């Protein structure tokens, strides 16, 4: 049976290669990427077959293993489990998600290959996304007009080969910033953020991008989780010491034999509601890579275009530089890049503010950071829950664009907030779910390996 499956997989790969080459010949003058193609469905079949070969259960779009309640509001139906418990005394890692884990190959600088494991969260092809149980994000296709992607190819046994690679061996380190002098009279002093020094816990080479163009022309968001150099820092230890550097190859939260990985979720705000749960995998700049435990992937800088929306392949979001601290005991919690930047041992994430969710086809998983800064004293700062609220506070001067934003970046056509400027940093943070408060505390499916 194994040989028969290999023959079937080989036929699929051959079909994909032939069809993609033919497509290139027919459309060599067009940069357009199809939003639904038969080749993309064949690619989905290859990926699902690899999950079965690795000991997992492939997602079945016609008969999914998990069904979700309306108040759980899950955007990626192929998730294997979710833990919505917030109490760290009960669930030391906080909210987590368990995702299917794919095995493929990285390409190293000398041309050799290294086995690697990755997750997929979005596709620019509607039917491929449906078959894989991931988010349909057509705006990712705009990335093929730039230099910020990498090309994916297939082995004879149907494994994805990446052009680039990631080194997970560096030890993450963050030195909190002090309180620099005010830039001008209408701005209060900053504290902790920006950090004085950052060292990301993982670094990608110049060829690595999570926006991967498959032979069909489809763009997927594929994010490396582990290789022989170590593990992604968003994979928790499983012993309560979340957010610490960890590269233990025996970590139970990375189950190579069961084709599943557990990742810590980050919270956020969208449309006035909390629990905008997402993961962070890669970023284009060392600061956010260190603060949010992602991979530093400089090639993401070339994805088009900073500051532009609805054009380009990214989506603006808004962290704040100096938000409400945990010590303020605000009933809505805390918020701000100053919180995770206050210590080398990160315990809290910044809970940023996001404009739309994956139900909107304008969604894209690469977020273009537009940072705000409060001009009022700490006791007058509020939790930023929506882009509408941010725009109102920008209008009355309570907020201003962060002094570190880059007002010289071209293409600033941002219909979500004309008053905000981009930083020039991209964060890859796919959105998993946004449950209602009634679902908080719930365990769904199998959230642990």
N, C-alpha and C positions, 0 to 999 in steps of 0.2 A: 504493500500500500504506500510505503514511503517513496519508493521509486516512481510509482504511478503519480503521486502528488508532485514529485519533482518534475516529471515530464509535463504535467499540466501547468505548473508554474513556469517552466521554460517556454512553453508555447505562448503563455500570456506575455512574458517578457519580449519574446520575438515579435509578437503582434504589436505591442506598444512601440517598440523601436521602429518597425516598418511604418506604422501609421504616423508616428511623429515625424519621421524623415519625410514622408510624403506630404504631410501638412506643411513642413517648412518650405518644400519646393513650391507648393501652391500659394503660399502666403508670405513669400520672402520680403515683400515690400510693406507689409502691414504689421505694426506693433501691437495690434489688438490681441487680447487674450480671450479665448472663448469662455463663456460662463457656464457651459454645460456641454461636455463632449463624451462620446463613448469610450475614448481612451482613458479619460479620467476615472470612469467607473472600473475599467480593468485595473487601473492603478490601485483603486480602493480594494479590489479583490486580492491583489498581491499583499497589501498591508494586512488585511484581515487574515489571510492564510498564514502570514508570519506569526501572528498572535497565537494561532492554533498550534503551529509548529513549536512554539516556545513554551507551551504548557498552559496558556491562558484560554479564555473563552471569547471568541470573536464576537463583536457587537452584531446583533441581528436587527436590522431596521424594521423588519416585518413583525418580529416577535421579540422585543427588547426584554432583557432579563429584569430590568428595574422600570417601574412606573412611578411617577412622582405626583405628589399632591400639588394642587394649585398654589398653596401658600409656600411651597418649597422653591418654586420659581427657578428651576434648573435650566441653564442654557446649553449644557453639553450632555445630551442624553446617554452617551456611552460611559459616563462616570460609573465606577464600580462601587463607590460608597462615599458618603459625606458624614462628617461629624460636626453638628451645629452647636456643640456645647462650648460655652464661653468661659465657664468657671475653671480656672487653671488648677484649682485644688482637686477637681474631678478629672479634667482632661488637661494634663500638663502642657501639651503642645498647642492647646487652643483649637479652633476650628481647622479641620483638615479635609482634603479630598484624596480619593484613591483613583488613579487613572490607569488606562491601559499603557503598557510599556513596550515599545518596539525596539528591535535589535537591528543595527545596521553597521556601516563602516565610515569612519572619518578618513580623510586623506591628509597625511603629514607633509611637511615641507619637502622631504626627500622623495616624495611620491609613493611611499609605502602606505599601507592601510592599517588602521587600528579599530578593533571592535568597539562599538559605542551603543549606548541605550538612550532613547529619546521618547518624547511624547509629542502628539499632534493635537492641536486645539482648534484650528480654523482651516478652511479651504476656500479658494475663490470660485470653485465649481459647485453649483447647487447640489447636483446629484451625488457627487463624490462626498460632500459634507453630510448628506443624508445617510449614505451607506456606512460611513465611518462613525456617525453619531457625534459629529462635531459642529462647530458654528460655521454657517455660510457667511463669508465676509468678502463680497465681490470687490470692495475697494482695494483689497490687497493686490489685485491685478495691475493696478497703476504702478506698482513697484518695478514692473518689468521695463518701464521706460527710463529707469535710472541705472545706477551701478551698485545698488545696495543689496542685491540678492546673490544667492549662489545657485548653481545648477545641480540638480540631483539626477543621478543615473541609477540603473538597476544592475545587480549581479545576475548571473544565470539562475540562481535559486531565489530570485525575487526579493533581495535585500537592497535597501536604499544606500547609495554611496554619496557622501557629502564631499564637496570640494575642500572644505576647511576642517578645522579641529579646535578643541578646547582643552586647556590645561587647568585641571581642578586642584593642582597641588599647592598653589600659594596659600599662605595663612592670612586670612582677613584681619585687618587692623584699622581702627578709626581713632583719631585723636580729636577730642572736642575742640571747637573753636572758642575763642574768648569773646570779649565784647568790644568790637572795633569802634572807632570813632564814627559818629553819624556822618552820612554822606551830605546831608543838608539839614536845615532847621526843621523840616516837617517830618523827619523820620526818627523813630526811636532807635536805641541801640539794639543790635542783635546779640543773641547769646547761643552758644553751642553750634548753631548753623550759620555760615558754612563751617565744616570741620577744618581743623588746622592741617590735618594730614589724613589721607585715605589710602588704603591698600586693598584692592578687591580680592576676594577669595577665589576667583577663577578668571582666567584671561583667554580670550579667543585669538586665533591668528588672523591675519589680514584677509583671509578667504572666507571666514565664517560669517554667515548671516542666518538667522532663523527663518527669514523669508526665502523659501526654497522653491525654485522653478522646476517642476517635473517635466518629463518628456512631452506630456500632453499640452504643455503651456500653462497648466494650472499652478497657482502659487499656494503652498501650504505653509503654516506656521509650525515648524518642527524645532523643538528645543531640547538640547542635550541635557541628560540627567546624570550620566555616569560614564566613565571609561577607566582604563587601568591607572590613570593619574589620581582618581578620586571621585567624589560625589558632589552633586549640586548642594549648595548651602541651604536651600529651601527644603531639603529632605531632612526631617527631624531625627534626632538620635533615637527617640523612643524611650528615653529615660528621664524626660523632663528638662533636659538642658538644651532646649530649643534655641536657635540663633547662634550657636557656637560653631566654630570651624569643626567640620567632621568629615573625614574621608575614609571611614571604616568600610571596607568592601563587604563585610558581613552584616551591615546594617539591615535589620529585618524590614525596614520601610522601603528598601529597594529589593524587590523579589524578581530576580532574573528568571528563575525557574517557573514562576507563576505569571510572568509578563504583567506585572503591576507595580506601581510606585505610589507612595503616600507623600503628599506635599502639604506644607503649612499654608493656610489661606491668610491673605491680608484683607482687612476691612476697608471700607471707604464709604462715601456718601454720593447719592445720585437722586435727583428729583425730590429732595426733602426727606429721603429715607436712608437709614443706615443699612448695614449688612450687605454692602456691595462687594461680595467676596470674589477675590481674584488671586492669581499667582503672579509672581515676578520671576522672570527667567533670565533675560538679557537686557543690558542697557548700553548705550553708546558712549557713556562718559564714566570716569572712575568714581566720581562722587555718588551718583545714584546706585552704581553697581555695589559699592561698599555699604551704603546706608540701607539698601533694600535687599541685600544678599543675593545679587544677581551676577551673571557673567559679564565682564567687560568685553564688548564686541564692537570695536571701532567702525567696522564696515557698515553698521546700521546708520551711521552719519550720512550715508549717501542715498538713503531712501528719500524720495521726493515727497513733500517739500516742507521745510521748517515753517511754521506759522500759518500754513495754508489750510483752509477748510471751507467748502467741501472738496477742494482740489487735492490731489496727491493721494498717498497711500497711508497717511497717519491720521491721528485724531487728537485734537488738543485736550488736555486735562489740566487741573490746577491744584498743585500742592501749595501750601503756604509756608513761608520761611519761619514765622514766629507766632504760631498759634497757641491755643489753650493747652497748658501743661497738665499732666496727670495730677499734680499737687493741687490744682484749682478745684478738684472735686466737682467738676461740672456734671450735671445729670446726663448730658449727652456724651460724656467721655472726654477724650483729649484729641488734639489734632496739631500737626505741624512737623516740619522737618527738624525743628529744634529738639523734639522729644527723642527720636532715635539717634540723634547726633550728640546727645549729652553724655554718652558713655561708650566705651569700646565694646562692652558686653550688651548687645542690643536686646531689650526685653519687649519694647513696644514699637509698632510700625506707625507711620505718619497719618494714616486714614485720610487720604487725599479726596478731592472732589471731582466727580466725573460727569460729563454732559449727557450721554446717551447710553443705552444698553444694547446687547447683541440682537434684540428683536428688530432694531432699526438697521436697514441695509447700509446706512452710512457708517456703521460701526467698523472699526479696525483695531486689531490688538496692539499695534505699535502706537504708543501714546507720546505726544509731543508736549513736553512739560512747559507750562506757562505759570510761573511761580508768582504768587501775590505776597505782599508784605503789609502787616498792620502798622498804622501810624499812631495808634492809641495805646495807652498803658495796658499792661497785662490784664488787669482786672476789668477792662472794658472790652476785651476781645471775645468773640463768639465763635461757635462751631459753624463752619461753612458747609452748608448742606446741599446747595444747588448752584448752578451757573447763574440763574436769575438773581439769587441773593448776592453772589460775587459781583455781578455787574452793577447792582444797586449800591453796594458798598464802595465800588470803584468810583461811581458817580459822585458820592458825597465825600470822598476823600478818606474814609475809614481804612480803605485798602488802596495801595498803589502797586504798580508792577515792581517786582523784586529788583533791587539795585544791581543784581548780578545778571539780569536778563539781557539779551542781546538785541537791542533795537535796530541794529544794522543788518539783521538777516533779511534776505530778499523774500518776496512772495508772501508778505503778511496779509493775506486775504482771509481773515478768520471771521466768519459770520456768527460764531458763538460768543465772541467777546472782542469787539473792536478796540477796547481800551487796554487789552493785555498783550504783552509781547512774549515771544518764545525765549527759552534759555539756550536752545541749541543742544538739548539732551533728549534722547528718546528712551523710553522704557517699554519693554515688551511685557505687558501684563494682561493676559487673556482673562476674561471675566467668566467665572464658573456659575455663579448663581446670585440672586438677590432675594433671599427669603423674607417673608413677613415675620413680624415678631412672634406670631403664633407658632412658627416652626423652630424657633431658637431653642436649643436644648435637645433637639431630636437627633437620633442616629438613623441613617438611611443606608440600606444595603450593607456592604461589608467595608467599613472604612479603614480596616487594618489588614495587613497581610497575614 
